[in-house]
Amino acid sequence: MAQVEVSLPENVQVQFERLVEGEFLSEEEAVAELLRLGLDAYNSGDTTPDMEEEVMDEMSEVFDTAGEPPGPDEDEHSL
């Protein structure tokens, strides 16, 4: 299996970590799924604005389910 290393801005890293905790079994599974969604959208020969919007909505839903990062006064493990 190929290995890839990326540098993410802190806010994206926090969102990704929450996404992994809430929706996936591992970081590897999350990366594979997000890349699959992106590649499917990119490789589709008949991309239309509607299709692009649909993919962005689907990806947004995935990220929205992870929730917002805790504020400076919030305990990140509190409910």
Backbone as XML, in Angstrom:
<?xml version="1.0"?>
<chain id="A" units="angstrom">
  <residue number="1" name="MET">
    <atom name="N" x="0.853" y="-1.173" z="0.000"/>
    <atom name="CA" x="0.000" y="0.000" z="0.000"/>
    <atom name="C" x="0.902" y="1.239" z="0.000"/>
  </residue>
  <residue number="2" name="ALA">
    <atom name="N" x="0.518" y="2.223" z="-0.762"/>
    <atom name="CA" x="1.278" y="3.464" z="-0.852"/>
    <atom name="C" x="1.133" y="4.275" z="0.424"/>
  </residue>
  <residue number="3" name="GLN">
    <atom name="N" x="2.173" y="4.998" z="0.765"/>
    <atom name="CA" x="2.121" y="5.897" z="1.913"/>
    <atom name="C" x="2.291" y="7.323" z="1.421"/>
  </residue>
  <residue number="4" name="VAL">
    <atom name="N" x="1.513" y="8.218" z="2.014"/>
    <atom name="CA" x="1.537" y="9.626" z="1.645"/>
    <atom name="C" x="1.629" y="10.436" z="2.920"/>
  </residue>
  <residue number="5" name="GLU">
    <atom name="N" x="2.442" y="11.471" z="2.897"/>
    <atom name="CA" x="2.542" y="12.369" z="4.044"/>
    <atom name="C" x="2.086" y="13.754" z="3.605"/>
  </residue>
  <residue number="6" name="VAL">
    <atom name="N" x="1.210" y="14.365" z="4.396"/>
    <atom name="CA" x="0.706" y="15.695" z="4.081"/>
    <atom name="C" x="0.841" y="16.597" z="5.302"/>
  </residue>
  <residue number="7" name="SER">
    <atom name="N" x="0.938" y="17.874" z="5.047"/>
    <atom name="CA" x="0.918" y="18.882" z="6.109"/>
    <atom name="C" x="-0.412" y="19.619" z="5.994"/>
  </residue>
  <residue number="8" name="LEU">
    <atom name="N" x="-1.127" y="19.698" z="7.107"/>
    <atom name="CA" x="-2.435" y="20.348" z="7.118"/>
    <atom name="C" x="-2.416" y="21.543" z="8.053"/>
  </residue>
  <residue number="9" name="PRO">
    <atom name="N" x="-3.163" y="22.590" z="7.706"/>
    <atom name="CA" x="-3.336" y="23.678" z="8.668"/>
    <atom name="C" x="-4.004" y="23.108" z="9.927"/>
  </residue>
  <residue number="10" name="GLU">
    <atom name="N" x="-3.735" y="23.711" z="11.058"/>
    <atom name="CA" x="-4.236" y="23.187" z="12.332"/>
    <atom name="C" x="-5.749" y="23.030" z="12.338"/>
  </residue>
  <residue number="11" name="ASN">
    <atom name="N" x="-6.474" y="24.003" z="11.801"/>
    <atom name="CA" x="-7.935" y="23.914" z="11.820"/>
    <atom name="C" x="-8.439" y="22.732" z="10.984"/>
  </residue>
  <residue number="12" name="VAL">
    <atom name="N" x="-7.784" y="22.427" z="9.879"/>
    <atom name="CA" x="-8.165" y="21.278" z="9.059"/>
    <atom name="C" x="-7.813" y="19.985" z="9.790"/>
  </residue>
  <residue number="13" name="GLN">
    <atom name="N" x="-6.669" y="19.947" z="10.455"/>
    <atom name="CA" x="-6.268" y="18.770" z="11.211"/>
    <atom name="C" x="-7.275" y="18.466" z="12.321"/>
  </residue>
  <residue number="14" name="VAL">
    <atom name="N" x="-7.731" y="19.499" z="13.009"/>
    <atom name="CA" x="-8.725" y="19.317" z="14.079"/>
    <atom name="C" x="-10.022" y="18.761" z="13.495"/>
  </residue>
  <residue number="15" name="GLN">
    <atom name="N" x="-10.475" y="19.314" z="12.372"/>
    <atom name="CA" x="-11.696" y="18.822" z="11.734"/>
    <atom name="C" x="-11.526" y="17.364" z="11.305"/>
  </residue>
  <residue number="16" name="PHE">
    <atom name="N" x="-10.368" y="17.047" z="10.750"/>
    <atom name="CA" x="-10.105" y="15.686" z="10.306"/>
    <atom name="C" x="-10.110" y="14.721" z="11.482"/>
  </residue>
  <residue number="17" name="GLU">
    <atom name="N" x="-9.459" y="15.084" z="12.575"/>
    <atom name="CA" x="-9.423" y="14.213" z="13.752"/>
    <atom name="C" x="-10.822" y="13.962" z="14.297"/>
  </residue>
  <residue number="18" name="ARG">
    <atom name="N" x="-11.661" y="14.982" z="14.337"/>
    <atom name="CA" x="-13.043" y="14.820" z="14.813"/>
    <atom name="C" x="-13.836" y="13.937" z="13.856"/>
  </residue>
  <residue number="19" name="LEU">
    <atom name="N" x="-13.602" y="14.106" z="12.565"/>
    <atom name="CA" x="-14.261" y="13.270" z="11.577"/>
    <atom name="C" x="-13.889" y="11.808" z="11.786"/>
  </residue>
  <residue number="20" name="VAL">
    <atom name="N" x="-12.622" y="11.546" z="11.996"/>
    <atom name="CA" x="-12.166" y="10.170" z="12.229"/>
    <atom name="C" x="-12.827" y="9.606" z="13.480"/>
  </residue>
  <residue number="21" name="GLU">
    <atom name="N" x="-12.846" y="10.372" z="14.555"/>
    <atom name="CA" x="-13.442" y="9.904" z="15.812"/>
    <atom name="C" x="-14.930" y="9.605" z="15.658"/>
  </residue>
  <residue number="22" name="GLY">
    <atom name="N" x="-15.632" y="10.411" z="14.883"/>
    <atom name="CA" x="-17.080" y="10.288" z="14.799"/>
    <atom name="C" x="-17.596" y="9.397" z="13.694"/>
  </residue>
  <residue number="23" name="GLU">
    <atom name="N" x="-16.834" y="9.206" z="12.627"/>
    <atom name="CA" x="-17.384" y="8.536" z="11.454"/>
    <atom name="C" x="-16.585" y="7.335" z="10.956"/>
  </residue>
  <residue number="24" name="PHE">
    <atom name="N" x="-15.338" y="7.204" z="11.337"/>
    <atom name="CA" x="-14.485" y="6.178" z="10.753"/>
    <atom name="C" x="-13.783" y="5.368" z="11.842"/>
  </residue>
  <residue number="25" name="LEU">
    <atom name="N" x="-13.303" y="4.203" z="11.449"/>
    <atom name="CA" x="-12.572" y="3.343" z="12.375"/>
    <atom name="C" x="-11.114" y="3.765" z="12.524"/>
  </residue>
  <residue number="26" name="SER">
    <atom name="N" x="-10.576" y="4.417" z="11.499"/>
    <atom name="CA" x="-9.163" y="4.806" z="11.530"/>
    <atom name="C" x="-8.927" y="5.995" z="10.605"/>
  </residue>
  <residue number="27" name="GLU">
    <atom name="N" x="-7.779" y="6.627" z="10.775"/>
    <atom name="CA" x="-7.400" y="7.724" z="9.884"/>
    <atom name="C" x="-7.253" y="7.210" z="8.454"/>
  </residue>
  <residue number="28" name="GLU">
    <atom name="N" x="-6.707" y="6.007" z="8.304"/>
    <atom name="CA" x="-6.519" y="5.436" z="6.977"/>
    <atom name="C" x="-7.850" y="5.277" z="6.246"/>
  </residue>
  <residue number="29" name="GLU">
    <atom name="N" x="-8.870" y="4.803" z="6.962"/>
    <atom name="CA" x="-10.192" y="4.648" z="6.363"/>
    <atom name="C" x="-10.753" y="6.012" z="5.943"/>
  </residue>
  <residue number="30" name="ALA">
    <atom name="N" x="-10.587" y="7.008" z="6.780"/>
    <atom name="CA" x="-11.092" y="8.352" z="6.472"/>
    <atom name="C" x="-10.399" y="8.922" z="5.245"/>
  </residue>
  <residue number="31" name="VAL">
    <atom name="N" x="-9.087" y="8.816" z="5.200"/>
    <atom name="CA" x="-8.338" y="9.343" z="4.055"/>
    <atom name="C" x="-8.767" y="8.624" z="2.782"/>
  </residue>
  <residue number="32" name="ALA">
    <atom name="N" x="-8.872" y="7.303" z="2.840"/>
    <atom name="CA" x="-9.260" y="6.536" z="1.656"/>
    <atom name="C" x="-10.637" y="6.961" z="1.156"/>
  </residue>
  <residue number="33" name="GLU">
    <atom name="N" x="-11.599" y="7.131" z="2.062"/>
    <atom name="CA" x="-12.951" y="7.510" z="1.659"/>
    <atom name="C" x="-12.991" y="8.928" z="1.081"/>
  </residue>
  <residue number="34" name="LEU">
    <atom name="N" x="-12.313" y="9.867" z="1.729"/>
    <atom name="CA" x="-12.312" y="11.241" z="1.230"/>
    <atom name="C" x="-11.611" y="11.338" z="-0.119"/>
  </residue>
  <residue number="35" name="LEU">
    <atom name="N" x="-10.526" y="10.598" z="-0.287"/>
    <atom name="CA" x="-9.847" y="10.585" z="-1.586"/>
    <atom name="C" x="-10.729" y="9.935" z="-2.647"/>
  </residue>
  <residue number="36" name="ARG">
    <atom name="N" x="-11.419" y="8.858" z="-2.287"/>
    <atom name="CA" x="-12.303" y="8.196" z="-3.238"/>
    <atom name="C" x="-13.386" y="9.157" z="-3.721"/>
  </residue>
  <residue number="37" name="LEU">
    <atom name="N" x="-13.993" y="9.887" z="-2.781"/>
    <atom name="CA" x="-15.023" y="10.858" z="-3.162"/>
    <atom name="C" x="-14.461" y="11.923" z="-4.102"/>
  </residue>
  <residue number="38" name="GLY">
    <atom name="N" x="-13.294" y="12.427" z="-3.771"/>
    <atom name="CA" x="-12.671" y="13.446" z="-4.603"/>
    <atom name="C" x="-12.285" y="12.927" z="-5.975"/>
  </residue>
  <residue number="39" name="LEU">
    <atom name="N" x="-11.703" y="11.725" z="-6.020"/>
    <atom name="CA" x="-11.307" y="11.143" z="-7.299"/>
    <atom name="C" x="-12.510" y="10.787" z="-8.158"/>
  </residue>
  <residue number="40" name="ASP">
    <atom name="N" x="-13.566" y="10.275" z="-7.532"/>
    <atom name="CA" x="-14.786" y="9.986" z="-8.286"/>
    <atom name="C" x="-15.314" y="11.254" z="-8.952"/>
  </residue>
  <residue number="41" name="ALA">
    <atom name="N" x="-15.323" y="12.338" z="-8.215"/>
    <atom name="CA" x="-15.812" y="13.602" z="-8.762"/>
    <atom name="C" x="-14.891" y="14.101" z="-9.872"/>
  </residue>
  <residue number="42" name="TYR">
    <atom name="N" x="-13.594" y="13.973" z="-9.666"/>
    <atom name="CA" x="-12.615" y="14.464" z="-10.634"/>
    <atom name="C" x="-12.624" y="13.633" z="-11.911"/>
  </residue>
  <residue number="43" name="ASN">
    <atom name="N" x="-12.724" y="12.315" z="-11.765"/>
    <atom name="CA" x="-12.629" y="11.416" z="-12.915"/>
    <atom name="C" x="-13.918" y="11.276" z="-13.700"/>
  </residue>
  <residue number="44" name="SER">
    <atom name="N" x="-15.001" y="11.770" z="-13.163"/>
    <atom name="CA" x="-16.263" y="11.674" z="-13.873"/>
    <atom name="C" x="-16.188" y="12.561" z="-15.102"/>
  </residue>
  <residue number="45" name="GLY">
    <atom name="N" x="-16.355" y="11.964" z="-16.259"/>
    <atom name="CA" x="-16.229" y="12.712" z="-17.504"/>
    <atom name="C" x="-17.359" y="13.686" z="-17.739"/>
  </residue>
  <residue number="46" name="ASP">
    <atom name="N" x="-18.471" y="13.500" z="-17.080"/>
    <atom name="CA" x="-19.632" y="14.347" z="-17.327"/>
    <atom name="C" x="-19.939" y="15.239" z="-16.137"/>
  </residue>
  <residue number="47" name="THR">
    <atom name="N" x="-18.889" y="15.833" z="-15.569"/>
    <atom name="CA" x="-19.124" y="16.693" z="-14.420"/>
    <atom name="C" x="-19.928" y="17.914" z="-14.853"/>
  </residue>
  <residue number="48" name="THR">
    <atom name="N" x="-20.889" y="18.207" z="-14.062"/>
    <atom name="CA" x="-21.719" y="19.378" z="-14.287"/>
    <atom name="C" x="-21.703" y="20.187" z="-13.003"/>
  </residue>
  <residue number="49" name="PRO">
    <atom name="N" x="-22.102" y="21.440" z="-13.056"/>
    <atom name="CA" x="-22.175" y="22.212" z="-11.816"/>
    <atom name="C" x="-23.040" y="21.516" z="-10.770"/>
  </residue>
  <residue number="50" name="ASP">
    <atom name="N" x="-24.134" y="20.855" z="-11.204"/>
    <atom name="CA" x="-25.002" y="20.162" z="-10.264"/>
    <atom name="C" x="-24.273" y="18.991" z="-9.607"/>
  </residue>
  <residue number="51" name="MET">
    <atom name="N" x="-23.514" y="18.236" z="-10.405"/>
    <atom name="CA" x="-22.786" y="17.101" z="-9.860"/>
    <atom name="C" x="-21.699" y="17.573" z="-8.901"/>
  </residue>
  <residue number="52" name="GLU">
    <atom name="N" x="-20.972" y="18.614" z="-9.286"/>
    <atom name="CA" x="-19.939" y="19.153" z="-8.413"/>
    <atom name="C" x="-20.554" y="19.625" z="-7.096"/>
  </residue>
  <residue number="53" name="GLU">
    <atom name="N" x="-21.704" y="20.262" z="-7.179"/>
    <atom name="CA" x="-22.394" y="20.725" z="-5.979"/>
    <atom name="C" x="-22.826" y="19.532" z="-5.117"/>
  </residue>
  <residue number="54" name="GLU">
    <atom name="N" x="-23.286" y="18.456" z="-5.760"/>
    <atom name="CA" x="-23.704" y="17.254" z="-5.035"/>
    <atom name="C" x="-22.523" y="16.635" z="-4.277"/>
  </residue>
  <residue number="55" name="VAL">
    <atom name="N" x="-21.357" y="16.556" z="-4.912"/>
    <atom name="CA" x="-20.171" y="16.002" z="-4.259"/>
    <atom name="C" x="-19.748" y="16.893" z="-3.097"/>
  </residue>
  <residue number="56" name="MET">
    <atom name="N" x="-19.775" y="18.198" z="-3.316"/>
    <atom name="CA" x="-19.396" y="19.119" z="-2.241"/>
    <atom name="C" x="-20.376" y="19.011" z="-1.078"/>
  </residue>
  <residue number="57" name="ASP">
    <atom name="N" x="-21.660" y="18.856" z="-1.372"/>
    <atom name="CA" x="-22.658" y="18.679" z="-0.317"/>
    <atom name="C" x="-22.391" y="17.403" z="0.462"/>
  </residue>
  <residue number="58" name="GLU">
    <atom name="N" x="-22.068" y="16.314" z="-0.251"/>
    <atom name="CA" x="-21.788" y="15.038" z="0.412"/>
    <atom name="C" x="-20.563" y="15.156" z="1.308"/>
  </residue>
  <residue number="59" name="MET">
    <atom name="N" x="-19.509" y="15.794" z="0.800"/>
    <atom name="CA" x="-18.301" y="15.969" z="1.610"/>
    <atom name="C" x="-18.585" y="16.886" z="2.794"/>
  </residue>
  <residue number="60" name="SER">
    <atom name="N" x="-19.392" y="17.918" z="2.583"/>
    <atom name="CA" x="-19.746" y="18.831" z="3.658"/>
    <atom name="C" x="-20.506" y="18.103" z="4.755"/>
  </residue>
  <residue number="61" name="GLU">
    <atom name="N" x="-21.426" y="17.208" z="4.355"/>
    <atom name="CA" x="-22.172" y="16.425" z="5.342"/>
    <atom name="C" x="-21.239" y="15.568" z="6.179"/>
  </residue>
  <residue number="62" name="VAL">
    <atom name="N" x="-20.233" y="14.984" z="5.546"/>
    <atom name="CA" x="-19.272" y="14.160" z="6.282"/>
    <atom name="C" x="-18.568" y="15.010" z="7.319"/>
  </residue>
  <residue number="63" name="PHE">
    <atom name="N" x="-18.112" y="16.196" z="6.923"/>
    <atom name="CA" x="-17.415" y="17.056" z="7.863"/>
    <atom name="C" x="-18.349" y="17.641" z="8.905"/>
  </residue>
  <residue number="64" name="ASP">
    <atom name="N" x="-19.586" y="17.960" z="8.517"/>
    <atom name="CA" x="-20.533" y="18.537" z="9.468"/>
    <atom name="C" x="-20.863" y="17.579" z="10.604"/>
  </residue>
  <residue number="65" name="THR">
    <atom name="N" x="-20.854" y="16.286" z="10.357"/>
    <atom name="CA" x="-21.192" y="15.328" z="11.403"/>
    <atom name="C" x="-20.112" y="15.249" z="12.466"/>
  </residue>
  <residue number="66" name="ALA">
    <atom name="N" x="-18.921" y="15.739" z="12.150"/>
    <atom name="CA" x="-17.829" y="15.680" z="13.120"/>
    <atom name="C" x="-17.967" y="16.742" z="14.197"/>
  </residue>
  <residue number="67" name="GLY">
    <atom name="N" x="-18.740" y="17.788" z="13.957"/>
    <atom name="CA" x="-18.928" y="18.835" z="14.952"/>
    <atom name="C" x="-17.814" y="19.863" z="14.914"/>
  </residue>
  <residue number="68" name="GLU">
    <atom name="N" x="-17.972" y="20.861" z="15.703"/>
    <atom name="CA" x="-17.004" y="21.938" z="15.771"/>
    <atom name="C" x="-15.946" y="21.632" z="16.819"/>
  </residue>
  <residue number="69" name="PRO">
    <atom name="N" x="-14.711" y="22.144" z="16.614"/>
    <atom name="CA" x="-13.691" y="21.947" z="17.643"/>
    <atom name="C" x="-14.073" y="22.689" z="18.914"/>
  </residue>
  <residue number="70" name="PRO">
    <atom name="N" x="-13.637" y="22.196" z="20.072"/>
    <atom name="CA" x="-13.983" y="22.874" z="21.321"/>
    <atom name="C" x="-13.355" y="24.261" z="21.385"/>
  </residue>
  <residue number="71" name="GLY">
    <atom name="N" x="-14.046" y="25.155" z="22.050"/>
    <atom name="CA" x="-13.502" y="26.495" z="22.240"/>
    <atom name="C" x="-12.396" y="26.459" z="23.278"/>
  </residue>
  <residue number="72" name="PRO">
    <atom name="N" x="-11.729" y="27.578" z="23.511"/>
    <atom name="CA" x="-10.589" y="27.605" z="24.435"/>
    <atom name="C" x="-10.968" y="27.262" z="25.871"/>
  </residue>
  <residue number="73" name="ASP">
    <atom name="N" x="-12.234" y="27.486" z="26.271"/>
    <atom name="CA" x="-12.641" y="27.193" z="27.636"/>
    <atom name="C" x="-13.383" y="25.866" z="27.767"/>
  </residue>
  <residue number="74" name="GLU">
    <atom name="N" x="-13.525" y="25.145" z="26.651"/>
    <atom name="CA" x="-14.274" y="23.898" z="26.684"/>
    <atom name="C" x="-13.320" y="22.713" z="26.808"/>
  </residue>
  <residue number="75" name="ASP">
    <atom name="N" x="-13.745" y="21.716" z="27.536"/>
    <atom name="CA" x="-12.996" y="20.472" z="27.640"/>
    <atom name="C" x="-13.313" y="19.678" z="26.386"/>
  </residue>
  <residue number="76" name="GLU">
    <atom name="N" x="-12.309" y="19.260" z="25.630"/>
    <atom name="CA" x="-12.573" y="18.594" z="24.384"/>
    <atom name="C" x="-13.211" y="17.223" z="24.542"/>
  </residue>
  <residue number="77" name="HIS">
    <atom name="N" x="-13.265" y="16.695" z="25.771"/>
    <atom name="CA" x="-13.890" y="15.417" z="25.984"/>
    <atom name="C" x="-15.294" y="15.539" z="26.593"/>
  </residue>
  <residue number="78" name="SER">
    <atom name="N" x="-15.769" y="16.749" z="26.789"/>
    <atom name="CA" x="-17.098" y="16.932" z="27.375"/>
    <atom name="C" x="-18.146" y="16.773" z="26.297"/>
  </residue>
  <residue number="79" name="LEU">
    <atom name="N" x="-19.364" y="16.450" z="26.715"/>
    <atom name="CA" x="-20.463" y="16.281" z="25.751"/>
    <atom name="C" x="-21.309" y="17.504" z="25.694"/>
  </residue>
</chain>
